Amino acid sequence: MLVANHFIDIKYIREMQQAFDDSYMVIMQNIAIPHAYSEKHVHKTAMSMLILQEPIYMSDGTAIHIIVPIAAVDKVTHLRALLQLERCGARQ
């Protein structure tokens, strides 16, 4: 969806995949927020959400049920996106 709507290049997905198994990408026990620091492959800041019927497991055994990829055009926008996601989680 992010590629189809021209928010990111396909190369950004590859970079997220390479960094995906890092524990800092897991929040709230079962939510992963994959992202990469590759601003050249991000055209517009965006997030999407994937809710999995079956979990995927991180290398430490953590079960992931929700994936929220974050694409940001710069570090400031990246932090704003994380704060926005945190506020959404706090309301739930």
MMTF fields as JSON, N, C-alpha, C and O atoms, coordinates in Angstrom:
{
  "mmtfVersion": "1.0.0",
  "mmtfProducer": "UNKNOWN",
  "numBonds": 367,
  "numAtoms": 368,
  "numGroups": 92,
  "numChains": 1,
  "numModels": 1,
  "chainsPerModel": [1],
  "groupsPerChain": [92],
  "chainIdList": ["A"],
  "bondAtomList": [4, 2, 8, 6, 12, 10, 16, 14, 20, 18, 24, 22, 28, 26, 32, 30, 36, 34, 40, 38, 44, 42, 48, 46, 52, 50, 56, 54, 60, 58, 64, 62, 68, 66, 72, 70, 76, 74, 80, 78, 84, 82, 88, 86, 92, 90, 96, 94, 100, 98, 104, 102, 108, 106, 112, 110, 116, 114, 120, 118, 124, 122, 128, 126, 132, 130, 136, 134, 140, 138, 144, 142, 148, 146, 152, 150, 156, 154, 160, 158, 164, 162, 168, 166, 172, 170, 176, 174, 180, 178, 184, 182, 188, 186, 192, 190, 196, 194, 200, 198, 204, 202, 208, 206, 212, 210, 216, 214, 220, 218, 224, 222, 228, 226, 232, 230, 236, 234, 240, 238, 244, 242, 248, 246, 252, 250, 256, 254, 260, 258, 264, 262, 268, 266, 272, 270, 276, 274, 280, 278, 284, 282, 288, 286, 292, 290, 296, 294, 300, 298, 304, 302, 308, 306, 312, 310, 316, 314, 320, 318, 324, 322, 328, 326, 332, 330, 336, 334, 340, 338, 344, 342, 348, 346, 352, 350, 356, 354, 360, 358, 364, 362],
  "bondOrderList": [1, 1, 1, 1, 1, 1, 1, 1, 1, 1, 1, 1, 1, 1, 1, 1, 1, 1, 1, 1, 1, 1, 1, 1, 1, 1, 1, 1, 1, 1, 1, 1, 1, 1, 1, 1, 1, 1, 1, 1, 1, 1, 1, 1, 1, 1, 1, 1, 1, 1, 1, 1, 1, 1, 1, 1, 1, 1, 1, 1, 1, 1, 1, 1, 1, 1, 1, 1, 1, 1, 1, 1, 1, 1, 1, 1, 1, 1, 1, 1, 1, 1, 1, 1, 1, 1, 1, 1, 1, 1, 1],
  "groupList": [{"groupName": "MET", "atomNameList": ["N", "CA", "C", "O"], "elementList": ["N", "C", "C", "O"], "formalChargeList": [0, 0, 0, 0], "bondAtomList": [1, 0, 2, 1, 3, 2], "bondOrderList": [1, 1, 2], "singleLetterCode": "M", "chemCompType": "L-PEPTIDE LINKING"}, {"groupName": "LEU", "atomNameList": ["N", "CA", "C", "O"], "elementList": ["N", "C", "C", "O"], "formalChargeList": [0, 0, 0, 0], "bondAtomList": [1, 0, 2, 1, 3, 2], "bondOrderList": [1, 1, 2], "singleLetterCode": "L", "chemCompType": "L-PEPTIDE LINKING"}, {"groupName": "VAL", "atomNameList": ["N", "CA", "C", "O"], "elementList": ["N", "C", "C", "O"], "formalChargeList": [0, 0, 0, 0], "bondAtomList": [1, 0, 2, 1, 3, 2], "bondOrderList": [1, 1, 2], "singleLetterCode": "V", "chemCompType": "L-PEPTIDE LINKING"}, {"groupName": "ALA", "atomNameList": ["N", "CA", "C", "O"], "elementList": ["N", "C", "C", "O"], "formalChargeList": [0, 0, 0, 0], "bondAtomList": [1, 0, 2, 1, 3, 2], "bondOrderList": [1, 1, 2], "singleLetterCode": "A", "chemCompType": "L-PEPTIDE LINKING"}, {"groupName": "ASN", "atomNameList": ["N", "CA", "C", "O"], "elementList": ["N", "C", "C", "O"], "formalChargeList": [0, 0, 0, 0], "bondAtomList": [1, 0, 2, 1, 3, 2], "bondOrderList": [1, 1, 2], "singleLetterCode": "N", "chemCompType": "L-PEPTIDE LINKING"}, {"groupName": "HIS", "atomNameList": ["N", "CA", "C", "O"], "elementList": ["N", "C", "C", "O"], "formalChargeList": [0, 0, 0, 0], "bondAtomList": [1, 0, 2, 1, 3, 2], "bondOrderList": [1, 1, 2], "singleLetterCode": "H", "chemCompType": "L-PEPTIDE LINKING"}, {"groupName": "PHE", "atomNameList": ["N", "CA", "C", "O"], "elementList": ["N", "C", "C", "O"], "formalChargeList": [0, 0, 0, 0], "bondAtomList": [1, 0, 2, 1, 3, 2], "bondOrderList": [1, 1, 2], "singleLetterCode": "F", "chemCompType": "L-PEPTIDE LINKING"}, {"groupName": "ILE", "atomNameList": ["N", "CA", "C", "O"], "elementList": ["N", "C", "C", "O"], "formalChargeList": [0, 0, 0, 0], "bondAtomList": [1, 0, 2, 1, 3, 2], "bondOrderList": [1, 1, 2], "singleLetterCode": "I", "chemCompType": "L-PEPTIDE LINKING"}, {"groupName": "ASP", "atomNameList": ["N", "CA", "C", "O"], "elementList": ["N", "C", "C", "O"], "formalChargeList": [0, 0, 0, 0], "bondAtomList": [1, 0, 2, 1, 3, 2], "bondOrderList": [1, 1, 2], "singleLetterCode": "D", "chemCompType": "L-PEPTIDE LINKING"}, {"groupName": "LYS", "atomNameList": ["N", "CA", "C", "O"], "elementList": ["N", "C", "C", "O"], "formalChargeList": [0, 0, 0, 0], "bondAtomList": [1, 0, 2, 1, 3, 2], "bondOrderList": [1, 1, 2], "singleLetterCode": "K", "chemCompType": "L-PEPTIDE LINKING"}, {"groupName": "TYR", "atomNameList": ["N", "CA", "C", "O"], "elementList": ["N", "C", "C", "O"], "formalChargeList": [0, 0, 0, 0], "bondAtomList": [1, 0, 2, 1, 3, 2], "bondOrderList": [1, 1, 2], "singleLetterCode": "Y", "chemCompType": "L-PEPTIDE LINKING"}, {"groupName": "ARG", "atomNameList": ["N", "CA", "C", "O"], "elementList": ["N", "C", "C", "O"], "formalChargeList": [0, 0, 0, 0], "bondAtomList": [1, 0, 2, 1, 3, 2], "bondOrderList": [1, 1, 2], "singleLetterCode": "R", "chemCompType": "L-PEPTIDE LINKING"}, {"groupName": "GLU", "atomNameList": ["N", "CA", "C", "O"], "elementList": ["N", "C", "C", "O"], "formalChargeList": [0, 0, 0, 0], "bondAtomList": [1, 0, 2, 1, 3, 2], "bondOrderList": [1, 1, 2], "singleLetterCode": "E", "chemCompType": "L-PEPTIDE LINKING"}, {"groupName": "GLN", "atomNameList": ["N", "CA", "C", "O"], "elementList": ["N", "C", "C", "O"], "formalChargeList": [0, 0, 0, 0], "bondAtomList": [1, 0, 2, 1, 3, 2], "bondOrderList": [1, 1, 2], "singleLetterCode": "Q", "chemCompType": "L-PEPTIDE LINKING"}, {"groupName": "SER", "atomNameList": ["N", "CA", "C", "O"], "elementList": ["N", "C", "C", "O"], "formalChargeList": [0, 0, 0, 0], "bondAtomList": [1, 0, 2, 1, 3, 2], "bondOrderList": [1, 1, 2], "singleLetterCode": "S", "chemCompType": "L-PEPTIDE LINKING"}, {"groupName": "PRO", "atomNameList": ["N", "CA", "C", "O"], "elementList": ["N", "C", "C", "O"], "formalChargeList": [0, 0, 0, 0], "bondAtomList": [1, 0, 2, 1, 3, 2], "bondOrderList": [1, 1, 2], "singleLetterCode": "P", "chemCompType": "L-PEPTIDE LINKING"}, {"groupName": "THR", "atomNameList": ["N", "CA", "C", "O"], "elementList": ["N", "C", "C", "O"], "formalChargeList": [0, 0, 0, 0], "bondAtomList": [1, 0, 2, 1, 3, 2], "bondOrderList": [1, 1, 2], "singleLetterCode": "T", "chemCompType": "L-PEPTIDE LINKING"}, {"groupName": "GLY", "atomNameList": ["N", "CA", "C", "O"], "elementList": ["N", "C", "C", "O"], "formalChargeList": [0, 0, 0, 0], "bondAtomList": [1, 0, 2, 1, 3, 2], "bondOrderList": [1, 1, 2], "singleLetterCode": "G", "chemCompType": "PEPTIDE LINKING"}, {"groupName": "CYS", "atomNameList": ["N", "CA", "C", "O"], "elementList": ["N", "C", "C", "O"], "formalChargeList": [0, 0, 0, 0], "bondAtomList": [1, 0, 2, 1, 3, 2], "bondOrderList": [1, 1, 2], "singleLetterCode": "C", "chemCompType": "L-PEPTIDE LINKING"}],
  "groupTypeList": [0, 1, 2, 3, 4, 5, 6, 7, 8, 7, 9, 10, 7, 11, 12, 0, 13, 13, 3, 6, 8, 8, 14, 10, 0, 2, 7, 0, 13, 4, 7, 3, 7, 15, 5, 3, 10, 14, 12, 9, 5, 2, 5, 9, 16, 3, 0, 14, 0, 1, 7, 1, 13, 12, 15, 7, 10, 0, 14, 8, 17, 16, 3, 7, 5, 7, 7, 2, 15, 7, 3, 3, 2, 8, 9, 2, 16, 5, 1, 11, 3, 1, 1, 13, 1, 12, 11, 18, 17, 3, 11, 13],
  "groupIdList": [1, 2, 3, 4, 5, 6, 7, 8, 9, 10, 11, 12, 13, 14, 15, 16, 17, 18, 19, 20, 21, 22, 23, 24, 25, 26, 27, 28, 29, 30, 31, 32, 33, 34, 35, 36, 37, 38, 39, 40, 41, 42, 43, 44, 45, 46, 47, 48, 49, 50, 51, 52, 53, 54, 55, 56, 57, 58, 59, 60, 61, 62, 63, 64, 65, 66, 67, 68, 69, 70, 71, 72, 73, 74, 75, 76, 77, 78, 79, 80, 81, 82, 83, 84, 85, 86, 87, 88, 89, 90, 91, 92],
  "secStructList": [7, 6, 6, 6, 6, 6, 1, 5, 7, 2, 2, 2, 2, 2, 2, 2, 2, 2, 2, 6, 6, 7, 4, 4, 4, 3, 3, 6, 6, 6, 3, 3, 7, 7, 7, 7, 1, 7, 4, 4, 4, 5, 1, 1, 7, 3, 3, 7, 7, 3, 3, 3, 3, 3, 3, 3, 3, 7, 6, 6, 7, 7, 3, 3, 3, 3, 3, 7, 7, 3, 3, 7, 1, 1, 2, 2, 2, 2, 2, 2, 2, 2, 2, 2, 2, 2, 2, 2, 2, 2, 2, 7],
  "xCoordList": [0.812, 0.0, 0.87, 0.579, 1.926, 2.795, 3.538, 3.774, 3.904, 4.569, 3.559, 3.833, 2.398, 1.37, 0.93, 0.597, 0.93, 0.534, 1.722, 1.578, 2.897, 4.117, 4.632, 5.275, 4.349, 4.935, 6.39, 7.227, 6.683, 8.035, 8.395, 7.524, 9.705, 10.206, 10.274, 10.303, 10.298, 10.426, 11.732, 11.805, 12.75, 14.032, 13.881, 14.612, 12.949, 12.719, 12.202, 12.562, 11.375, 10.872, 12.031, 12.094, 12.939, 14.102, 14.942, 15.434, 15.1, 15.875, 15.162, 15.813, 13.838, 13.082, 13.217, 13.357, 13.176, 13.301, 14.654, 14.739, 15.699, 17.038, 17.154, 17.886, 16.445, 16.531, 15.42, 15.384, 14.516, 13.264, 13.435, 12.631, 14.392, 14.46, 15.134, 15.571, 15.222, 15.78, 14.699, 13.574, 15.037, 14.042, 13.471, 12.355, 14.203, 13.676, 12.454, 11.772, 12.18, 11.02, 9.755, 8.697, 9.835, 8.662, 8.183, 8.951, 6.897, 6.292, 5.031, 4.454, 4.613, 3.361, 3.22, 2.128, 4.253, 4.336, 4.081, 4.801, 3.115, 2.816, 2.75, 2.212, 3.286, 3.244, 4.669, 5.515, 4.926, 6.228, 6.081, 5.09, 7.077, 7.085, 8.343, 9.28, 8.353, 9.544, 9.738, 8.784, 10.973, 11.337, 12.83, 13.554, 13.27, 14.687, 15.057, 14.195, 16.326, 16.79, 17.333, 18.542, 16.421, 16.79, 15.85, 14.913, 16.108, 15.221, 15.146, 14.172, 16.16, 16.138, 15.091, 14.72, 14.607, 13.593, 12.194, 11.247, 12.059, 10.758, 10.386, 11.154, 9.206, 8.76, 7.802, 7.717, 7.079, 6.113, 5.944, 5.886, 5.867, 5.702, 4.369, 3.325, 4.438, 3.222, 3.407, 4.525, 2.279, 2.237, 1.122, 0.184, 1.234, 0.128, 0.036, 0.895, -0.999, -1.171, -1.579, -2.452, -0.935, -1.249, -1.564, -0.723, -2.773, -3.173, -3.125, -3.818, -2.307, -2.061, -3.012, -3.253, -3.548, -4.363, -3.487, -3.879, -2.312, -1.33, -0.105, 0.351, 0.434, 1.582, 2.847, 2.992, 3.75, 5.12, 5.956, 5.56, 7.102, 7.909, 9.254, 9.923, 9.635, 10.943, 11.962, 11.582, 13.236, 14.277, 14.27, 14.747, 13.733, 13.663, 12.382, 12.145, 11.549, 10.318, 9.088, 7.99, 9.229, 8.091, 7.14, 7.555, 5.857, 4.834, 4.347, 3.97, 4.359, 3.907, 2.58, 2.474, 1.564, 0.241, -0.105, -0.973, 0.57, 0.286, 1.609, 2.57, 1.643, 2.831, 2.433, 1.488, 3.164, 2.903, 4.191, 4.997, 4.392, 5.588, 5.506, 4.457, 6.624, 6.707, 7.701, 8.82, 7.285, 8.163, 8.161, 7.107, 9.322, 9.41, 10.466, 11.491, 10.195, 11.106, 12.34, 13.343, 12.279, 13.433, 13.28, 12.248, 14.293, 14.282, 13.242, 12.642, 13.021, 12.01, 10.628, 9.855, 10.32, 9.029, 8.9, 7.812, 10.002, 10.013, 9.585, 8.748, 10.151, 9.791, 8.336, 7.654, 7.862, 6.448, 5.529, 4.499, 5.899, 5.093, 5.057, 4.006, 6.188, 6.229, 5.343, 4.635, 5.377, 4.531, 3.052, 2.227, 2.724, 1.337, 0.873, -0.245, 1.717, 1.389, 1.214, 0.308, 2.072, 1.964, 0.642, -0.003, 0.24, -1.036, -2.211, -3.163, -2.147, -3.216, -3.285, -4.374, -2.137, -2.099, -2.595, -3.242, -2.303, -2.736, -4.253, -4.844, -4.883, -6.344, -7.045, -8.212, -6.324, -6.929, -6.823, -7.266],
  "yCoordList": [-1.186, 0.0, 1.27, 2.226, 1.268, 2.442, 2.626, 3.756, 1.528, 1.605, 2.01, 2.888, 1.376, 1.653, 3.115, 3.679, 3.72, 5.123, 6.085, 7.278, 5.556, 6.344, 7.065, 8.11, 6.505, 7.045, 6.607, 7.346, 5.379, 4.821, 4.078, 3.717, 3.853, 2.964, 1.547, 1.354, 0.57, -0.829, -1.059, -1.958, -0.258, -0.399, -0.145, -0.724, 0.706, 0.971, -0.281, -0.534, -1.056, -2.309, -3.26, -3.894, -3.362, -4.238, -3.801, -4.635, -2.505, -1.998, -2.269, -2.581, -2.153, -2.488, -3.971, -4.347, -4.81, -6.255, -6.604, -7.47, -5.942, -6.219, -5.846, -6.493, -4.82, -4.347, -4.895, -4.585, -5.698, -6.039, -6.767, -6.535, -7.606, -8.44, -7.759, -8.437, -6.461, -5.725, -5.494, -5.123, -5.711, -5.62, -4.214, -4.069, -3.179, -1.821, -1.562, -0.551, -2.453, -2.287, -2.884, -2.818, -3.46, -4.057, -3.132, -2.733, -2.799, -1.97, -2.664, -3.49, -2.337, -2.853, -4.361, -4.839, -5.101, -6.556, -7.265, -8.214, -6.865, -7.634, -6.788, -7.233, -5.582, -4.678, -4.384, -3.99, -4.574, -4.238, -2.992, -2.82, -2.133, -0.907, -0.886, -0.134, -1.717, -1.734, -0.396, 0.237, 0.003, 1.224, 1.166, 0.349, 2.031, 2.111, 3.587, 4.443, 3.866, 5.246, 5.461, 5.558, 5.532, 5.703, 6.722, 6.371, 7.962, 9.026, 9.152, 9.69, 8.662, 8.807, 7.914, 8.155, 6.883, 5.999, 6.293, 5.567, 7.362, 7.78, 9.096, 10.057, 9.135, 10.338, 11.175, 12.391, 10.52, 11.214, 10.401, 9.172, 11.08, 10.393, 9.652, 10.19, 8.393, 7.572, 6.397, 6.007, 5.854, 4.615, 3.763, 4.278, 2.472, 1.579, 0.556, 0.52, -0.273, -1.264, -2.594, -2.664, -3.642, -5.008, -5.799, -5.905, -6.357, -7.191, -8.636, -9.017, -9.432, -10.813, -11.781, -11.662, -12.736, -13.786, -14.739, -15.2, -15.03, -15.878, -15.016, -14.286, -15.086, -14.229, -14.657, -15.805, -13.71, -14.031, -13.854, -13.135, -14.506, -14.493, -13.833, -14.096, -12.975, -12.348, -13.383, -14.436, -13.092, -14.046, -14.347, -15.402, -13.43, -13.678, -14.395, -14.6, -14.778, -15.499, -14.629, -15.157, -13.32, -12.417, -12.62, -12.59, -12.829, -13.007, -11.637, -10.795, -11.426, -10.165, -10.402, -11.267, -9.615, -9.726, -8.516, -8.598, -7.405, -6.169, -5.584, -5.473, -5.213, -4.586, -3.206, -3.069, -2.19, -0.811, -0.245, 0.343, -0.417, 0.171, 1.698, 2.281, 2.315, 3.773, 4.211, 3.702, 5.149, 5.752, 7.256, 7.891, 7.818, 9.25, 9.896, 9.292, 11.13, 11.843, 12.38, 12.691, 12.494, 12.941, 12.475, 11.91, 12.707, 12.209, 12.908, 12.276, 14.188, 14.913, 14.346, 14.096, 14.146, 13.582, 12.155, 11.723, 11.431, 10.066, 10.066, 9.258, 10.959, 11.049, 11.461, 10.956, 12.369, 12.769, 11.59, 11.421, 10.78, 9.601, 8.623, 8.055, 8.423, 7.539, 8.07, 7.298, 9.375, 9.974, 9.836, 9.567, 10.018, 9.861, 8.422, 8.189, 7.476, 6.067, 5.777, 5.041, 6.35, 6.16, 6.717, 6.09, 7.886, 8.471, 7.592, 7.441, 7.013, 6.102, 4.888, 4.447, 4.354, 3.202, 3.539, 2.714, 4.73, 5.145, 5.279, 5.057, 5.639, 5.773, 4.429, 4.327, 3.395, 2.059, 1.46, 0.331],
  "zCoordList": [0.0, 0.0, 0.0, -0.719, 0.805, 0.837, -0.48, -0.908, -1.119, -2.428, -3.492, -4.31, -3.484, -4.496, -4.478, -5.52, -3.306, -3.185, -3.248, -2.98, -3.605, -3.828, -2.583, -2.688, -1.401, -0.18, -0.044, 0.475, -0.522, -0.417, -1.695, -2.487, -1.886, -2.939, -2.386, -1.17, -3.26, -2.859, -2.087, -1.25, -2.365, -1.661, -0.162, 0.642, 0.212, 1.634, 2.34, 3.49, 1.673, 2.248, 2.502, 3.555, 1.556, 1.74, 2.94, 3.7, 3.102, 4.234, 5.557, 6.554, 5.579, 6.79, 7.113, 8.277, 6.088, 6.307, 6.914, 7.785, 6.465, 6.987, 8.463, 9.211, 8.878, 10.263, 11.147, 12.338, 10.603, 11.294, 12.607, 13.509, 12.781, 13.98, 15.169, 16.099, 15.151, 16.285, 17.335, 17.0, 18.597, 19.669, 19.834, 20.331, 19.433, 19.592, 18.716, 18.884, 17.801, 16.935, 17.53, 16.904, 18.716, 19.355, 20.463, 21.338, 20.409, 21.449, 21.943, 21.236, 23.129, 23.684, 23.53, 23.223, 23.727, 23.759, 22.435, 22.126, 21.648, 20.437, 19.174, 18.16, 19.223, 18.073, 17.619, 18.422, 16.338, 15.76, 14.902, 14.193, 14.977, 14.172, 13.302, 13.57, 12.257, 11.403, 10.692, 10.241, 10.61, 9.902, 9.622, 10.191, 8.752, 8.41, 8.319, 8.12, 8.464, 8.342, 6.939, 6.728, 5.995, 4.597, 3.976, 3.258, 4.258, 3.814, 2.293, 1.768, 1.583, 0.126, -0.537, -1.685, 0.171, -0.395, 0.137, -0.167, 0.933, 1.459, 0.789, 0.826, 0.177, -0.533, 0.293, 0.117, 1.198, 2.041, 3.321, 3.277, 4.446, 5.72, 5.749, 5.38, 6.203, 6.241, 7.194, 7.53, 7.613, 8.39, 7.805, 7.196, 7.995, 7.659, 8.783, 9.664, 8.757, 9.817, 9.217, 8.351, 9.693, 9.281, 10.542, 11.436, 10.621, 11.751, 11.285, 10.341, 11.949, 11.539, 12.24, 13.442, 11.488, 12.099, 12.897, 13.969, 12.381, 13.058, 13.348, 12.468, 14.557, 14.877, 14.152, 13.733, 14.019, 13.631, 14.894, 15.812, 14.938, 16.154, 15.907, 14.907, 16.835, 16.805, 17.28, 17.793, 17.114, 17.503, 18.997, 19.416, 19.808, 21.253, 21.671, 22.861, 20.69, 20.977, 21.133, 21.31, 21.074, 21.195, 20.023, 18.865, 20.333, 19.299, 18.838, 19.653, 17.537, 16.953, 16.24, 15.371, 16.624, 16.018, 15.148, 14.279, 15.385, 14.644, 14.161, 14.923, 12.887, 12.301, 11.788, 11.011, 12.231, 11.815, 11.222, 11.944, 9.908, 9.303, 9.297, 9.023, 9.603, 9.616, 8.55, 8.481, 7.731, 6.729, 6.98, 6.952, 7.22, 7.508, 6.621, 6.303, 6.231, 5.338, 6.059, 5.416, 7.389, 8.168, 9.614, 9.977, 10.433, 11.815, 12.682, 13.552, 12.463, 13.241, 12.96, 13.885, 11.702, 11.321, 11.835, 12.216, 11.845, 12.372, 13.843, 14.247, 14.632, 16.048, 16.231, 17.123, 15.398, 15.475, 15.182, 15.835, 14.205, 13.868, 15.037, 15.334, 15.701, 16.87, 17.994, 18.641, 18.229, 19.262, 18.915, 19.789, 17.654, 17.218, 17.437, 17.896, 17.113, 17.325, 18.816, 19.207, 19.636, 21.086, 21.614, 22.454, 21.126, 21.556, 21.161, 21.926, 19.972, 19.531, 20.452, 20.819, 20.822, 21.718, 23.107, 23.753, 23.57, 24.905, 24.98, 26.037, 23.868, 23.849, 23.852, 24.229, 23.429, 23.386, 24.734, 24.945]
}
